[in-house]
């Protein structure tokens, strides 16, 4: 299954100067594969600008209910109209 990684973060982390020997011209395929696999996965819901129902200010936990849509939802559902609660 495919994973999402932050490409900008990967390039910043890569910082070629500290990962290679000065005389080395390039990375081998195994090096690149290992570097990509070691990067953290990004949550696709958050990457798209959405939030999970359990994180949303419209979520009523005791009732598994969304005030925005006026219907029952599962806490693992998500939508693009959700608005994350302010954490106090």
C-alpha positions in Angstrom: 0.0 0.0 0.0 1.3 3.5 -0.8 2.4 5.9 1.9 2.4 9.7 1.8 5.6 11.4 2.9 6.4 15.1 3.0 8.7 15.6 0.0 9.9 19.1 1.2 10.7 17.7 4.6 12.6 14.8 3.0 14.7 17.2 0.9 15.5 19.3 3.9 16.4 16.2 5.9 18.5 14.8 3.0 21.0 17.7 3.2 23.4 16.0 0.9 26.5 17.3 2.7 26.1 15.1 5.7 24.8 11.9 4.1 27.6 11.3 1.5 31.3 11.2 1.5 32.7 14.3 -0.3 34.2 12.1 -3.1 30.9 10.2 -3.7 29.0 11.3 -6.8 25.6 9.8 -6.2 23.5 7.5 -4.0 22.8 3.9 -4.9 19.2 2.7 -5.3 19.3 0.9 -2.0 20.4 4.1 -0.2 17.5 6.1 -1.7 15.0 3.3 -0.9 16.2 3.1 2.7 16.0 6.9 3.1 12.5 7.1 1.8 11.3 4.2 3.9 12.7 5.8 7.0 10.6 9.0 6.6 7.4 9.5 8.6 4.1 8.9 7.0 1.7 11.8 6.6 -2.0 11.3 7.4 -3.9 11.7 4.1 -6.9 13.3 5.8 -4.8 16.0 7.4 -2.7 16.5 4.2 -6.0 17.2 2.4 -7.0 19.9 4.9 -9.7 17.9 6.5 -10.1 16.5 10.0 -11.6 13.4 11.6 -15.0 13.6 13.3 -13.4 13.0 16.7 -11.2 16.1 16.2 -14.0 18.4 14.9 -15.8 21.1 16.9 -19.1 19.9 15.5 -18.7 16.4 17.0 -20.8 15.4 20.0 -18.9 12.4 21.4 -21.6 11.0 23.7 -24.0 10.7 20.8 -21.7 9.9 17.9 -23.4 12.8 16.2 -22.3 15.6 13.9 -24.0 19.0 14.5 -22.9 20.3 11.0 -24.6 17.4 9.1 -27.3 16.7 11.7 -26.6 13.0 11.5 -24.8 10.1 13.2 -21.2 9.6 12.3 -18.4 7.3 13.4 -15.5 9.0 15.2 -13.1 7.7 12.5 -15.1 9.4 9.7 -13.9 12.6 8.2 -15.0 15.5 6.0 -13.7 18.5 4.3 -16.1 20.8 6.1 -14.9 19.8 9.5 -13.2 22.4 11.7 -10.6 21.2 14.3 -11.5 22.0 17.9 -9.2 24.5 19.7 -7.1 22.6 22.2 -7.2 24.3 25.6 
